[in-house]
Amino acid sequence: MESYKGVRDFYPEDKALQKRIFKVLREKVESWGYEEYDASPLEPAELYRKKSSQEIVDEQTYTFTDRGGREVTLRPEMTPTVARMISYKSQEIPFPARWYSIPNLFRYEKPQRGRLREHFQLNVDLFGSSGVFADAEIINIASDILTSFGAKPDMFVIKINNRGLLDDLLQKLDIKSAYKQPIFRLLDKKEKMKEDDFKKAIVELLGEENAKNFLEMLYYGEALLTMMPESQSASYLNKVIDTLRLWGIGNIQFSPTLTRGFDYYTGIVFEVFDTNKENPRSLFGGGRYDNLTQNFIKTDIAAIGFGMGDVTLKDFLETHGLVPVGSSIIDLWLAVTPEIDMREIYLLAQKLRSYGIKVAIDISGKKLSDQLKLLEKRKTKFVIVVGSLELSSGNFVLRNVETREEKKVSLEEIIECVK
């Protein structure tokens, strides 16, 4: 029987790769001082109705009524959850707080390359700081993670914008605030639309004159930042970009149409794109969401973060030949002769494990030759054949499964060679 459409089964080799990728993620974000947290995948449905995209709430959530009559949602994202957690203990948490998690998320979407109905996602969030360095730090970490896998700067581009700049632009063009959210929705979908269709939609929304002025301003690119000296948001965005470039991140690019799809973003937003033509898509993104805690407490807590999905990350690594190669899952395999007392074998394995060696015992009962035939499939680096003579003498023959080299060793030497 196949699994539910749009989800994955992780066979041991798949799980091993996931663990290698997650190991890189954890080590990198922890090197920046971020602490890991977690939460239940079940949340009250109301949590997402307050601040998530209406499209996600109406069309993409797995929502059901539990046995107590409560509406419950399998989390489609982690940001509302972490905002709830931070708010609940806001009087106890020392700010700025640096948190991260790698939760399982669920969305009812059409399965396709880069998108499934469930995925794991690295979430990195910084709470309690609203300055340029907080924003630049988060974006720097995102870049740092990709380079930790061996990615070069020309393999990806970081597109950045400030939602406040779009607010200022609408005000400058005297476009009514009622058009703000519909415009943001269109901008968020721009990359998935044909250029003529996008322009037509803007004209239908704003009218000929307003649409012409709005589109002209958008297509000035980075020059737009200097054309609006009165805009504090433009000035702030310039400082963030300059800071990142000073830190050596040259693949940062201003994108005036970038908005991100969630309603809770309040300032800086960014997305990371693969530059390879085989995988020309958004890999992940994030932004500032300073007012999300208003859903739970009266106080605003400044916050910025990003979410990096494991599906698009794996696509990126495969496209560029950067998938991390792992070592053997099992350090040492014990093949046993038929006459051996298996209780003695387990005692030997127990002693080896006490030295940090991962040991597996062949308990198949098969002939020794058949046990050895399967070694290449078992993903183990070393093997020893254990019989009564080996147990009584304490001397063994250690074989490297990959090179087929053999070496006569004592128990102590086994530990030294394998470790």
Order of alpha helices (4+ residues) and beta strands (2+ residues): alpha-beta-beta-alpha-beta-beta-alpha-beta-beta-beta-alpha-beta-alpha-alpha-alpha-alpha-alpha-alpha-beta-beta-beta-beta-alpha-beta-alpha-beta-alpha-beta-alpha-beta-beta-alpha
